[in-house]
Amino acid sequence: MGEIIQVTLGPQRDWELARAQWAEGLATVGALFGDDESLMRAKAHCLYRVLRRIVEDVPAVRVSATVPDDLPAEQVSLLTSAMRDAALKGIEASTCHAVRVLTAAIYDLCTSKLGAKPS
C-alpha cells in the first residue's frame, strides 16, 4: 500500500516510446560502426526534441479570401469550414512529410553509417 505508480498515457506515451526506440536503434546501429553509445543516445534525444518541435510548434496559419456579398450565411459558414479544413490538411500533410523524411534518414544523420556514399 502507499506505492505510487506513474503511467504515461496518450500522445505523451507515444513520444516516450518513439524516443526509447530511437535511442535503442541508434545505439545498436552506432555500435556496428564504432559510434559511442552515450553519443548515440544524446543524438536520439536531440532528434526527439527536433521532431516534437516540428509536430507541436506549427505556426498559426492565416487564410484570407474574399467572399461574395450575396452569399447566404449558411454557405459562408460552409465555405469558411471548408477553407479551415483544407488549411489544416495542408499543415498535416507537410508536417507528416517532414517527420517521415527526417526519420527515414535517422541512421545516416546520427551515426557513422551513410546509405549513399558521395561520389
Secondary structure as GFF3:
##gff-version 3
##sequence-region A 1 119
A	DSSP	alpha_helix	10	32	.	.	.	ID=ss1
A	DSSP	alpha_helix	37	56	.	.	.	ID=ss2
A	DSSP	alpha_helix	73	104	.	.	.	ID=ss3
A	DSSP	alpha_helix	106	110	.	.	.	ID=ss4
###
